[in-house]
Amino acid sequence: MSDPRPIGVFDSGVGGLTVLRELQRQLPNESTIYFADLGHFPYGPRYQAQVRHFALNIIRFLEKLDVKMVVIACNTATAAALNTAREVFDIPIIGVITPGAEAAVAATKNKRVGVISTEGTLQSQEYLHAIREANPTIGVLPKAAPQLVELVEAGKSDAPETEAVLRESLRDILDYHADTLILGCTHYPMLKPLIRKITGDKMTVVDSAETTAARVKRVLAKNGLESAEGETARHQIYVTGSPDRFTDVARILFGQDLPPITTVRLELVEDNSGREGAA
C-alpha cells in the first residue's frame, strides 16, 4: 500500500524552504508542492486573524491539488492557524512548533530554553505552551527578532549587519544561560553558522525543519501514506506576488536549479487593519 500524492508545504517566503529541503532529504521518494505567499510577506507583523485567513485559503488551494498532507512551514502561521485548520480540513496537517518544542525539552540539561521568533509567534506564546505541556518545570525566555526575516529574504544570511542584529537578539538569552535555543522561525536555520559563531558550544540549537520533517516521516509511515520505494519524486512551486528575489535566495539555499515556478492569484482575505495589503 502506497500513496504517490504530493505533500503540500507553505510559508510566506523562502523560510519554509528549509523545511522543504529537509523533507526532501529525509523522504527522497516523496513529491512536494511548495507555496510561497510572497504577496503577503511577511506574516510576522500581521494580526493572527489575518494570517489565519491567508493560511486557510492556501490549504484550500493545496487541497484542490490533491495533496495527501499539509505542512505549515511557518511558525507564525502555525501559531495562528493550525488548530482551526485541523477543525476545517480532513487531511493531516502538521505545524512546526510542537516538534521543535518537544526536541528542545529532550535536549535541555539545565531546564532553560531560549526561543527567537517573529513578533507574531512571540505574542501567541505557543512555544511557551508547547514546552510547558511537555515539561512544566522548564523555564522559557522568548525573544522576537523580526529584522532577521527580511535580512534572510534579502540574501544577507552571513552579512555583518545580520550578525549585529543576531547578537542583540541573543544577548538576553545568553545572559539567561539557556543551554538550548529554538529557532522559532523557518528562516532562521539559514543563520546557523552565525549563531554558532556567537554562541560557540554553549547551546544546543533546535532546528524546526529537522524535527518537523521527522514528524512528517513518522505520520506517513504510521498511516500508510508513504510513496512506494523508488517512486520518482516530482516537485512544484507556486507563489503569489513577484518570484524574482525568492528565486535568487531559493537557488542559493538548494544549490541547484529549482522546479518551474507558477505565479497564482488567490482570493486571499485582504488586510482591513490599515496596514499595507497584498501586492
KANORGI-V128296 format. One record per helix or strand. SS is the DSSP state (H for helix, E for strand). FROM is the first residue (numbers start at 0). LEN is the number of residues. If there is no record, write none. Layout:
# KANORGI-V128296
SS&FROM&LEN / SS&FROM&LEN
This chain:
# KANORGI-V128296
E&6&5 / H&16&10 / E&31&6 / H&37&3 / H&47&17 / E&68&4 / H&74&14 / E&91&3 / H&96&11 / E&111&6 / H&118&6 / H&125&9 / E&138&6 / H&146&7 / H&159&16 / E&179&5 / H&187&12 / E&203&4 / H&207&15 / E&234&6 / H&243&11 / E&260&3
